[in-house]
Amino acid sequence: MATDLVINATPFEIRIALVEHGTVKEFYQERPTEKGLVGNIYRGRVRRVLPGMQAAFVDIGLERTGFLYVDDVQAGATEVERMLQHNGSTCCYDNGLIDSPARGEDKQIEHLLQEGQDILVQVCKEPLGTKGARLTCNITLPCRNLVFMPMTDHIGISRKITDDAIRQRLYETVRELRPTGAGFIVRTLAENASREEIEADMEFLLHIWSEIQDIAARAPVPSLVYADLDIILRVVRDVFSPEVDRVVVDDRRTYERVLRFVQTFAPRLAGKVHLYTGEAPVFEAYGIEMDISRALDRKIWLRCGGYIVIETTEALTVIDVNTGRYVGKRDLEETIFKTNMEAVKEIAYQLRLRNIGGIIIIDFIDMEEEAHREEVFRALQEAFAQDKSRVNILRVSEFGLVQMTRKRSREDLASMLCEPCPYCNGEGRIKSRRTICYEVFRKIARQAGRMGGEFVTVKVSPQVADIMLNEESATIAALEEEIGMKLSIVARRELHQERYEIFWGR
């Protein structure tokens, strides 16, 4: 089956799905009111330097200040700013001014930055929850085949290009073409790129950097200096490779934009861009809506009858593997091993689809045999081999736990599509009917002496009213005798289970 990049473009929302063999592997979404910030470059001002955290907060003109960690600070940040002020639009590659300290050298944030200092920074992680954007001074500018690093004198080749001859050819090509001191990383998509294509990308990136310098030299502080491509062109740039059979777009204007972009940067792939003209919405035609809905579920069933449970907290994500309805055929160890092996594929798929990052703990079912634990570990590594995000996995412990990290640069799927429940404040649980019932009884007993009167009316949800009038009827009778008032229970459908109203009458 084909691998398609499906783009659903509307004025209010852009949705993009990478569909491999009929299954959604990656999902991207952007709304005009919630545009992403990663890749944007700002001229900002240091507001606070925190030696105790070895970090600084930088005002870049957003609602919350950005967070800049010491390892992301250029040693010559002040010199970079001076270069911008004096050189204007002149493109300067003399990295003698702006090299970072050597790896391992002791760096202290208070020696690198001062409060009130103006610096050029780039957003490397979106604001998440209550946290501001993660910033870096190590600016990078990506194109289709290359990533330009104006602050670094280095040539890197993507690790996913494994052929030594191709790696050497690409290294020599970049070394011969680049200006002195300019750093570049060759991307995976450049594996089959010609010298002319690499040179065109390099000239384009150098021109963009020259414009950024010119704008930054005149820009007020704080302000946006450079905005990365919108999500459509960014995904086409980063995801559309020769392995993708088609790019399917359901909006003619967007289709023409994508086609022009591909004709400029990857003309050999232009024939793979298609306009969708079917009657059914494109996401329904590809079955994408169902996969997205399933990706919001807490419990995911496996084909064997087992299931995994995904719980996300602010600090980490925990995944629990269970046998569920699967009872196996021969023995317990074999049943456990087969469930864990099937869970490995689903976990890798769900983490990629949901874009879950940060620290992840996987609680596999305990396996007694060391060989089985090793097999699960190898399967987990293979399952994440195609993941574009950087993943680090530790071996399975004796308790069946796996600790891993997955690089996170944007919001996960649940954060994009959902918001915390206004009733439980995102906890996922609410007080039980009986808890609310007893809470009402205590409040009436506590206030009765002060309020006085002949009767009390309590308005509660139908669920709470049912338990009060039936299972707790004896408790109500005892309470009426204690406070000397008549207690009336009224069910109101509009009330949430945790809400209630008490009225005192004479």
N, C-alpha and C positions, 0 to 999 in steps of 0.2 A: 504493500500500500504506500501511497505518496506521503511526503512530508510537506505540509502547507503552512504558510504564515497567513493567518486570516485577520483582516483588519475591518472592524465595525466602527465607522466614523459618523458621528452625529454632532450637531452644534453644541450639545450639552455634555457629551462624554465620548472619549476615545477608548475602545477596547481592542486588544490585540492578543491573539492566542497562537501559540506554536503547536500544531497538531501533527504528531508522529504516529503513523499507522492507526489512525482513527482515535487516538487518545491525546487529550490536551496535556502537554508537558510543561509549558510555561504560559503564564498569563500576565498581561500588563494592562494597567488602566490609568487614565488621567482625565481629570475634569478641569475645565477652564478656571473654576474657582479654587482648585486645589493643585495647581501646577507644581511639579517636582523642582527641586533646587540643586540636586547633585550635578556637578560639573560647572555650575555658575561660578564666576569669579567676581569678587567684591573688593573694593578698597574700603577697609574697615579701620576702626580705632580701638586700641586696647583699653578696656574699661577697668579690669581688675587682673592683677597678677597674683596667683596663689602658690607660694613656694611649698606649702604643705601638701598640695595636690600635684605640684609640678605641671600646672596648667594655667591658662589665661582665658578670660571671657572677652570676646571681641564683638563690638557693635558693628553689624553689617547692614543696619537699616531694617531688620525684621522685628517682629513682635518680641522675640526672645534673643538674647545675645548668643553668639556661637561659642562653641567650646574648642579650644586649641591646646592640644597636649604637647609637652615639651619635645617629643620625638618628631612632631610634625612642624617644628619651627625651624626656619632656615637661620643658620648662625649669622648670616649677613642680612637679616631682614631690614635693618636700617639702611644698609648700603643699597639694597634693592629699591627701596623707596627713593633714595637719593638719585639712583640711576634713572628712575622714571621721571623725576622732576627735571633732571638736567638733560637727559637724552631725548626726551619727547618721543617722537616716532622713530628714532634711530634704533635699529634692532641690535642689541648688544649681546654677545655670546661669551664674553670674558668671564668665565666662571670662577676666576680668581676672587671675584667680589662675593660670590654668592654660594660657594660650596658649603655643605653642611660639615660639622665636625666629623672626624673619622669615627667609624663604628667602634663602640666601646669607650670612646672618650667621654669623660664626665661632663654632662650638660646640665645646667641649672637654669630654670625658667627665668629667674630674676636677673641672670646675667645676659639673657638674650632679648628680653622685652621689658619695656617700662610702661607704666600707665600713661595714657594719653598719646602713645606712639601710633602712627599711621602705618598700616601694613597691607600688602596684597595677599588675599587668601582665597582659597577655593573650597566649596562645599563638597565633602567626600561622603557624608551620610546625612540623610534627611532628618529633620526634627522628628523625634519619636516620643509620643506621650507628652510628658512634661519637660522633656529634655530638648535643648536647642540643637541646632545643626552642628555636626562635627566638622571642623575646619582643618585645612592643611595649608602650609606655605609652599609645599612641594607641588607646584602646579603641573598638571598634565593636560594635553590637548589631543584627543583621539580623532583619528580619521579611519578610513576603512582598513588600510593595511598597516598603518603605523600609529604609535602613540608618541607624541612629542613631549619631552621633559626639558623645558628651557632652563631649569635650575640645576641640571645634573649633566655631567660629562660621562655618559655611559651608553653602551649599546647592549640591548637585551633581545633575546629571541624567545618566543612563547615556548613553554615546556611541552605543549601539546604537539609541536612539530618535532618529531622524533628522528627523522632521517638526518644523519650527520652531514651528508653531502648537501642537502637542501639548507640546513642550518648554516653551514659554512658559506654557501653561495649568498644567502641573505645577509649574513654578517658583512661579507666583503662588499656587497652592493651598498649597504648603508654607510659603511666606513668611507667608501670612496665619494659618496654623494653629499654627506652631511657637512655643514660648516664646522669649523674648529670649535670644539667645546660643547656642541649641541647634543643632547641626549635623545635617543630614540629606542622604543621597544617595537619589535616586529610582531604583529598580531598573528594569531592562528590563520585567519583568513588570507594572509599573504603567502601561504605555503606555495601556491602556484602563480603568484603574481610576477609579472615581468619587471625588468629594470625600469621601463618607461612608466609603469603604473606606480611603482614605489617613488620614483622621482617626482611624479605629478602630485602625489600625496604630500611629499616632503615640502615642495614649493608652496602648496596650499597652506600647510600648517605654519610654515615660517611667515607667510603673509598674515595669517590670523594673529600670530603672536606680535608682529609688528604693529598691527592695528590695536591690539589690547594695550600695548605699551603707550601708544599715542593717546588713547582714550583715558587710561589710568593717570597719565601725567596731568590731565586737565579736569578730572572728575572730582566732585566734592566728596567729603567724607561724612558719613558713610554713603556708599552708592554702589549700584550694580555696574560692573565694567563689561562683563561678557556673559551672555546667556547661552547655554548649550542648546543643541537642536531640540525641537519638540519631540514628544515620545514616539510619534510615527516614524520620523526620519532617523531618530536615534536607534530604534529597534531594527529598522531596515539596515542601517549601517552595521550594527553589531551582530545581528542574528542571521540575516539573509546571506547564506553561503551557497556554494555549488551543491551542497547536500540537500538544500531546500528545493523542492520540485516546483512550487508555485507560490507567488504572493497574490492573495485574493483580496480585493478591496471592493467594498459595497457602495462607495460614494465616488461619483465621477471626478469631482474636483480634487479629492484626495488621491484618487488613482493617477491623475495627471501629474500631481506633485511628486508622488512616489516614482513614477516613470521617468520624469526629468532627472530626479536625484540619482536613480540607478544608471541612467544613460551617461551621467557625468562621471560617477565614481566606479561603476562596474558594468560597462556597456555590454559585456558578454552575457550578462544575466538579464538584460532588459526584456528578452522574449518570455521570461517566466512571470512577468507582472500581468495580472488579468483583472478585468472589471467584472464583478459579480452582478448578474442581471436576473437571478432567479426570483420567483414570487415569494417564497418563504424567507424570513430574515436569515441572514447568512450564518449567525451563530446557532440558530435552530437547525438549519440545513446540515451543519457539521456536528450537531449533537453537543455543542460546547456548553450551552446553558445548563444541561444536566450535570456535567463534570464540575462546573463552577459551584453549583448548589451543593454537590456532594463534598466539595472541598471545605465547606463551612461546618460540616458535621464534626461533632466531638468523637464519635465512635465510628470506625471504619471496619466493615466486615471483610474478612479474607475469603477466598474461594474455598478453602478447605473447611471453613466453618468457624475458624478462630477469628479474633478481631484485635484491633489496636485502639487505644484511647490516647488522644493528643490533648494535653493540657498546657496552656501557655501562661506564664507568669511574667512579671516585669523583668525579672532577672534571667530566667531560663525557660526552656520548654522541656516537658517530661512526656515520654511516650511509653505506655505500658502495653505489653504483649500478653494476650490471654488465649487459651485453647478454645474457649466458648463452647460451641456445639460439636467441635471435632473430637472424636474419641479414639481415632487411630485404628490400626489393624493388628499390630503384633505386640508391642510393649510400650510402656510409658515413655521411656527415653526416646524412642523413635518418633512417637507422637509429638513430643516437645520439640525435637530437632526439626521435624518437618514444618511445624507451626512457625518456629523462629525463622527458618529459611524463607518461607513465604512472606513473613512480615518484613524481612529485609527489603525486598523489592518494593513493597507498598510504602514503607517508610521513606525510602529514597525518592519515590515518586511524589508523595505528599509534601515532603519538605521542599522539593523543587517547585511544585505547583503552587503551594501556599507561600513560597518565598520566606520560609521561617529561617531566621538566622540567630547568631549569638551562641550561647552555651546550650547544648542539647544533651539530655540524659535519656538513654533508652534502657528500659527495664525488660530484658528478654526473660523468658521463662528459664528457671535454673536448669543448667545442663551439667550432668555429672562427668561426662567424658570430655577430656581436654581436646581430643580431636574434633569433636562437634563444635566446641567454642572457637577453635581455630578456623573451621570451615565457615562459621557464621561471620567471623571477622573478615575473612577474604571475600566472602560474598558481599559484605557491606562496602568494602573498598571498590569492588568492581561495579556495584550499583551506583556509586557516586562518581565514577570515572568520567561520565559525560556531563556532569554538573559544571556549569560555567563559574559558579562561585567557589572560592577557595574553601576546601574542607580538610579538617584535621581529625583523625579518628584514633582513639586509644583502643587497646585490645580489650576483649571481653574479660571482665573480672570473674572471680569464683562465684560471685553472687548473681552473675548474669547481667551485670551493668556495663553499658558502654558510654563513655564520655566522649563527646565530639564537639567541634565548633564549626559553624558555617558562616562565612562572611556575610554581613548584613549591611546593605547600603540604602535600602528603601523599605517602606512599610510592607508588612506582610499582608496577605490577602484579607484576613479577617479584619485588620485595622482599616483597610481601604473600604471594605463593604459594610462593616458593622460599627456599632457604637455601644457603649456600656448601657446595660438595662437601667432605666431611670428608677426602677423599684428596688432592685438588689444592688445597685451601684457597681455592676459588673462582676459581682461575686459568683453569680450563677446559682445562688440558693436564696430562698426566702424563708421567713419564719413559718413554722407549721401552724395549722388551724388551731390545734390545742394550745400552742404557745400564745397565740393572739387571744384566745379565749381567756386564759388565766391572766394575761396582761390586763385585759379589760376588767376582770373581777377585782384585781388588786387596786387598780386606779379608782374604781367605784368605792371600795371599802376605805381607801385613804382619803377621798374627798368628801364622803357623805356627811361627816360631822361638820365640815366647814360650809358646804353648799346648802344643806337642809332641803326641805320639800317633802312631797308626798309620793312622788314616783320618779323613776329614772327611765329614759328612753335611750336605747343603744342601737345605732345603725351600723351594721356590719355587712360584709360580703355574704352572699348566699352560702358559701362553703362553711364559713365560721358560724353563721346562724344555725345551720343544720346541726352542727355538733353541740352548740349551746342548748338548743331546744330538745335534743334527744339524749345524748350521752351525758350532758352536764345539767340536766333538769333538777336533779337533787341538789347540786351545788348552788344553783340559782335560788332554790327555795331556802336554803340555809343562809345565803347572803341577804335575801329579803328580810328574813327574821333578824339578822344581825344589825342591819342599818335601819330597819323600821320603814322601809319604802317598797313600793311595788316596782318590779323590774320588767320592762317591756323590750323585747328583741324584735328589730325590724330588719329584714333582708333587703339590701340594695345592690342591684346588679352592677351599677356603675362604680362601685367601690372595689379597689384592689384588695387582695386577701389581707395585706398588712395594714390597711387603713380602716379606721372606725371613728364614729362620732358619738359623743355622750351629751345628752340634754337633760337638764334638771327641771322638774315642774312642780307646781304647787296645786 
